[in-house]
Every structure is written in structure tokens, then in C-alpha cells.
Amino acid sequence: MAVKQSRALSVDIAERFMGPLSTVLTRAQEAGKVRDDVSVRDLAAIVIMALATAHPGDPGQHDPRRYLALLLSSLRPSADRLPAPSGQHFLDRASGGCSKT
């Protein structure tokens, strides 16, 4: 909750720390376990969305668990295509940083 209120964690920051997941994500996509139009930036946004559901009236964290399950189920392969992101983001594997084209 403190992270949410302080806005200390953004999608850009989460993406930077989740960058190493790029290889795992690619392998999952190649195995047909994750939709092929999901990016590391999307995963970072999912983390932020799940954190946003935390609130003091839910000490068991039931809501974040529910919404994280809902978000993760949406990663399953689908014939439906996601809308295009506002900009193309990709992990610059050579530098380990994030680039935007």
C-alpha cells in the first residue's frame, strides 16, 4: 500500500527490474503457454495493477490474489489480439536496459 500511495513504483521501474524475464517470457510464448503479443512491459503493468488492489480493509490480501489470478489467466494464448501499446517498448538485451522505438 505504501508503494501505491508514494508512487515509488511505476511501470517503467517495474519493467527495468523484470527485464531478465524476457527470455522466460519468450520461451513460454514459443511453447504456446503465453499469448504471443505480451511483452515484459505488459508483465510490469500487471504487477502494478495487482499492487493497486491492496488496501488496509483486506488484511488477508484476498483482492490482490483474485485480481492477480484474473490478470494471469488473461495471459493464456488467445485468438483475440491485444490493442497496440502507445509505443513500442522492448528490452535492449545488449545493455540490459529498456529502449523505446
Contacts in CASP RR format, 6 or more apart in sequence:
PFRMAT RR
TARGET T0000
AUTHOR 0000-0000-0000
METHOD contacts of the structure
MODEL  1
MAVKQSRALSVDIAERFMGPLSTVLTRAQEAGKVRDDVSVRDLAAIVIMA
LATAHPGDPGQHDPRRYLALLLSSLRPSADRLPAPSGQHFLDRASGGCSK
T
1 54 0 8 1.000
1 55 0 8 1.000
1 56 0 8 1.000
2 8 0 8 1.000
3 9 0 8 1.000
3 51 0 8 1.000
4 51 0 8 1.000
4 52 0 8 1.000
4 54 0 8 1.000
9 47 0 8 1.000
9 48 0 8 1.000
9 51 0 8 1.000
10 48 0 8 1.000
11 41 0 8 1.000
11 44 0 8 1.000
11 45 0 8 1.000
11 48 0 8 1.000
12 44 0 8 1.000
12 98 0 8 1.000
14 44 0 8 1.000
14 45 0 8 1.000
14 47 0 8 1.000
14 48 0 8 1.000
15 40 0 8 1.000
15 41 0 8 1.000
15 43 0 8 1.000
15 44 0 8 1.000
15 89 0 8 1.000
15 98 0 8 1.000
16 97 0 8 1.000
16 98 0 8 1.000
18 40 0 8 1.000
18 43 0 8 1.000
18 44 0 8 1.000
18 47 0 8 1.000
19 40 0 8 1.000
19 91 0 8 1.000
19 96 0 8 1.000
19 97 0 8 1.000
19 98 0 8 1.000
21 40 0 8 1.000
21 43 0 8 1.000
22 40 0 8 1.000
22 91 0 8 1.000
22 93 0 8 1.000
25 34 0 8 1.000
25 38 0 8 1.000
25 39 0 8 1.000
25 40 0 8 1.000
25 43 0 8 1.000
28 34 0 8 1.000
29 35 0 8 1.000
29 36 0 8 1.000
29 38 0 8 1.000
32 77 0 8 1.000
33 76 0 8 1.000
33 77 0 8 1.000
34 75 0 8 1.000
34 76 0 8 1.000
34 77 0 8 1.000
35 75 0 8 1.000
35 76 0 8 1.000
35 77 0 8 1.000
35 78 0 8 1.000
35 82 0 8 1.000
36 77 0 8 1.000
37 81 0 8 1.000
37 82 0 8 1.000
38 75 0 8 1.000
38 82 0 8 1.000
39 85 0 8 1.000
39 89 0 8 1.000
39 90 0 8 1.000
40 89 0 8 1.000
40 91 0 8 1.000
41 85 0 8 1.000
41 89 0 8 1.000
41 98 0 8 1.000
42 82 0 8 1.000
42 85 0 8 1.000
46 68 0 8 1.000
46 71 0 8 1.000
46 72 0 8 1.000
46 75 0 8 1.000
49 67 0 8 1.000
49 71 0 8 1.000
50 64 0 8 1.000
50 67 0 8 1.000
50 68 0 8 1.000
50 71 0 8 1.000
51 64 0 8 1.000
53 63 0 8 1.000
53 64 0 8 1.000
53 67 0 8 1.000
54 61 0 8 1.000
54 63 0 8 1.000
54 64 0 8 1.000
55 63 0 8 1.000
58 64 0 8 1.000
87 100 0 8 1.000
87 101 0 8 1.000
88 100 0 8 1.000
88 101 0 8 1.000
89 98 0 8 1.000
89 99 0 8 1.000
89 100 0 8 1.000
90 98 0 8 1.000
90 99 0 8 1.000
90 101 0 8 1.000
91 97 0 8 1.000
91 98 0 8 1.000
91 99 0 8 1.000
92 98 0 8 1.000
92 99 0 8 1.000
END
